[in-house]
């Protein structure tokens, strides 16, 4: 693990109030993004938290689509029920999403309201699309720390069905946020939730 990754884990430990209980090592090939799990009993939160470490070591390439709240440096975050035992699949999607901007040609960025349509994300699930948003958890929706004197923000990774993805493409991310509000979309991952559309 590089000194940069070790420093990120220190910063995340400080943010969440304790060291992670599980680590997925960064990939050996650049971009090198790992994932850490902070369980509810360590953080005092009502859910477990998965967060990448390594995405923020290189700034993303911003363009004219960037919102004021988008930052060049970010880490992906997701939340799971306290009793969730299957974490590998979600950790893998977080690492994939964290590496995604620098794997594109030309390099790009992920920010508020971005989607990546993938197909089946989880077995026997209707969820097909990655959606990145500002975290709805207040403690995680401001820049959490700095790397090379630049703010690092968390991007909440949540998921859409094909019908929701079509709605987002046609009417924008605010239509999805309205749906999330109407259906009380959970903070935590529900692999088997039905489509809101």
N, C-alpha and C positions, 0 to 999 in steps of 0.2 A: 504494500500500500504506500502511495506517495506521501510526502509531508503535507501536500495540499489536502489530500483525503483525510489524513489524521487531524489536521486543523479543522476541517469541516465537521468531523465527528465531535470534536471538543465544543465547537459553536452550537451544534444541535443538542448536545448533552446539557449545555448551559440553558438553551431555550426551553427544553422540555423538563428540566429539573432533575434528570437522572440519566445514567448511561443506557443505551439501547440493550435489549435482552437478546436480539437476534440481528445478525448482519449477513447480507448477501454481498460478497466481494465485488469490487469494481471489475468490469471486464478488462482483459489485458490489452485489448486494442482500443485505440482512441476512437471516439470519446469514452473515457473510462468512468462509468457511472455505476455506483453500488446502491444498496438500499438498506435502511436501518429500521428496526421495529421498536417502538416505545409502547409497552403495554400500559393499560389503564392503571394498574396498581402502582406503577412507578411514577406516573405523571399526575395522578389525582384526577384525570379526566374521565368522563363516563364511557370512553371508547379507546380502543387501541389506535395508534398512529403509525403509519408507514411513510417514510420520507427518503428521497434519494440523497446521495452525497456524491458530488463530482460534476453534476451538470453546471454548477455555477463557477467552476474553475476557469472556464472559457466564456467570455461574454458572447451572447447571441447577436446575430447580425440583424439589427432593427431596420425597418423600412417605413414608408409613409402610412402603412396600415396600423402602426403602433399607437396605442392609446396612451394618454398621460400616465396611467397607472402601470403600464407595462415597463418592466426593467430588463436590461440586457442580461443580468445575472439572476437566475432563479433555481429553485429545487422543486421537484414534484412532491405532492403530499396527498395522502388518502387516509380514510378512516374506516375502521372495521369494528364490528361488535366485539365486546370484551371476550366473549366465549368463542370467537372465530379461531379455528385451528388450521384452515387451509390458507396459507399466506403466500405460497410460492408463485401462484399464478398472478396475483395482484402485484407482488414485488417485481415480477418479470415485466409486466405492463408499465410499471413506473419507470424501470430502467430503460425500457424501449423508448418511452416518451421523452425521458430526460436526454437520451442520445439523439433523438429524432432531428432537432434543428440543424446540428452540425453534419448529419449524414445526407442532407439534401444538397442538390446541386442546382443553383448556387445555395450556400448556407442561408438559413432563414431563422425565424424565431417563433416561439409559442407565447401566447398571451391570453388575455381575457376573451373568452368566447370562441376560441379556435377549436376546430374539430378535425379528427383523423378517422376516416371510415376504414374499418379493418375487415369486416366479416365477423364470424363467430369469435367472441372474445373468451367465453367460458362455456364448457360443455352444458348442453341442454338449457341454454340461456338465449333470450331474445336480444340481448345487448350486443351491438355491433360496432359502436363508434365511440372513440375517445373524445371527451370534451374537457377543455381546460378553462377554469374560472378562478377568480380571486377566492380564497378560502372564505367560507361562511363562518368559520370559527374565529371569533374576534381576536384571540391571541395570535392567530396565524395570518391575519390579513394585512399586516403592516410589514415593511422590511424587517427581517428577523436579525440580521447581522450584516457584516461587510466582508467582502473579499477584494483585495487590492484597492481598498478605500471606496468601493462601489457597493451600493445596497444590494442585498440578496432577498428576493421575495419568494413566497411559496405560491405555487400554482396547484390548485385543487384538481385532482384527476377524478372525474366522474364519467358516467357512461350513458349513451343514448341507444334507443332502438332505431331500426331503419325508418319507421314512420316519423319519429321525432327528429331524426337527422334531415329528412325531407322537409319537414316544417321549418327547421332552423335555416336550411338553404334558401327557402322561399321567403321567410318572414324575419329572419335574423335571430340573434341569440336572445333578445328580449322576449320573444314568443316562448322560448324554452323556459326562461326564468318565470314567466307567468304560469306556465304549466307546473313547474316545480313548486311554486307557491300554492297553487290550487290543490295539488295532490300531496302537499306536505312532504316533498321529496326528502328522504332521510340523509343525514350527514354521512352515515355509514353505508358501505357497499351492500347492496342486495343484488346478488348475481341473478336472481330469478324473478325480479319484479316485472310486472306486466307493463306494456307500453301505455303511456298516458294519452296517446293519440288513438 
